[in-house]
Amino acid sequence: MFRLITAALLSCGAGVALAASLGQLSPTTPQIYFIGSRGLPDYTIVALEMNRNLFTRLPVELPHSKAETWQCAAYRQQVVCIVQNNLMIRDWEGRHQPWLTQDSHNYREQTWSPDGLHIAFTSNWVGTNRIFVIDSDGTHMHPVTDDVLWASAPDWSPDGQQIAFESWLPDYHAIAVMNADGSNQRRLTPENMNASDPSWSPDGQHILFIAKSGGEYDIYVMDGNGEHVKQLTTHTEPDFDPVWSPDGRSIAYVSGSVDHTELYVMDADGQHQRRLTVNMRHAHKPSWSPDSHYILFQSGYAGNYDIYLISTDGAILRWLTIGDMDIFDPIWRVP
């Protein structure tokens, strides 16, 4: 199975210190979710209460014979996950909430609206990859993009009025935005830029994304209306997985080759870029703590994928899980 590591196991460089207990790391945000496999019957949702060093497998009632679980998104007391290609909601205690879908039509990329009343997601069950919105009680599912061009990677603006997304045009991908009801769709990025993975800044003024314009993928930012596009990174290897810190002051991201990636952080304007990890091997999926002081990420450092926590200055690095299972997609429970 897996266990919590409470001693110094890794060094990310000179001067690395390990907190004496997990409760010191982020006392106001002690819970995280992640997905586990191996040592469990199938992929399943697991909760970690860090202040009590307690792991809990959230029970899942399934209409299918296997419980394969992929990709979760948390909102306060609830988490919505992909289970057997369907959308399912659980609360923190593992109690069953509505199955939002039960027809296994390849649902994915789910994301909560800021008020928690709606969930946007993508599905290709009508032929093309479209973005849909559904109420969090499972009612009123409807498409918000048409069936002409594929669309993916929806991200709600902080005020819930707009959705940024990736538009699959014939020769390139572009970042576009629309009103939450699907109206007023407009492309923001230019034709010579292959762009993807949009993410609104916490203040709703900017959109972060990755793009390839002649070289490797780099990280860019622009105003919410598409103006003032700025390239933030210029690494020789691709940069991806950019994530705003909740306070909007920093951006965590991953950079590297197919065989080796490391975790980086920079100021929101691209200044003070610094590598947080060294020789972590396949660092991916950074997830900020709500107080913007720590970053969760997954890494194959020890062979299997495990979850690690690091402070934004790199001074604290903690190996949270280790064992005979792959563990991935860590997310914080937002209070």
C-alpha positions, 0 to 999 in steps of 0.5 A: 500500500502506501505510507507517509514519510516523515523523515528527510528522504530527498534533497533538492539542493543545498540547505533543504530543510524538512518540517517536523510534522505535516501540520506545520506546512499549511495548517489552514489547508490540511487536506488533499485529494489524489488518485491511486492505482496498484495495491488497490483494486483499480484507480480510486480517489484517495484523501490525505488529511495531512495534520493527522497523517490519515489516508482515506480511500473514498468509497465509490458506488459504481454502475460498472464492474470496474472503478477506474477513476481519472482526473478530479476537480475539487470545490469546497466540500465536493470533488467531481471526478471522471469514473469510467468515462462518466462524471461523478461527485463525492463529498469529502467524507466519500458520501455519494452525490449525483452521478452527473452522467451514466452513458460513458461518452468520454467526458473529461476536462471538468471544471467547477464554476466559481460559485459551484453551481455549474460544471463545464467539461468536454465530450465527443459523444456527438461526434466532435469534441465540444464543451458542455455545461451541466448544473452540479445537481446533474440537470440542464446539460447543454453544449456551449460550443457548436459541432463544426470545430473541436473545442477543449480545455474550458476554464471559467473566469473568476466572475463566472461570466466567461469561459476561456477554451482551446479552439481546434482550427483547421491548421492550428489551435487558438485560445478563444473566449465566450460568454458562459452561455456559449454566446459571443465566441471570439478567437484571441491568439493570432494565426501564427501561434499554436496555443493551448491550455488557457487559464484565467488569472485570479483577478480575471484580468489575464489569461495564461497559456502555452504556445508554439511559434516556430520553436518549443512550447513556451508560456505566454500571458495576455489580457483577457481581451487578447491584447498585450500578448507577452512571452514569459519563458524562452527555454530550449525545451518545452514548458507546460503545466503553467498554474497561477498561484491563488494570490496571482503573484506567481506561476508554477510550471514544468519544463524539460524533455520527454524523459526528464522534467523539473518544477519551476516557479516565476513571478507573474510577469515572468521575472525571477524564474527559478528551478525548484527541483533537481533530478526529480524525473518526470515532475508534473501537475503542480497544484498550489496550496490555497495560501500560495506558500506550497506546491504539490506535484507528482514525480516518478523519482522513486520509480512509481509516481508519488506525490511531493510537496515543496515550498515556493523557495525550495527550502522545504521538500516533502515526499508525501507518499511512497509504496507499491502504487502509482499516485498522481493528479494531486489537488488541494481541498479548497476550504 
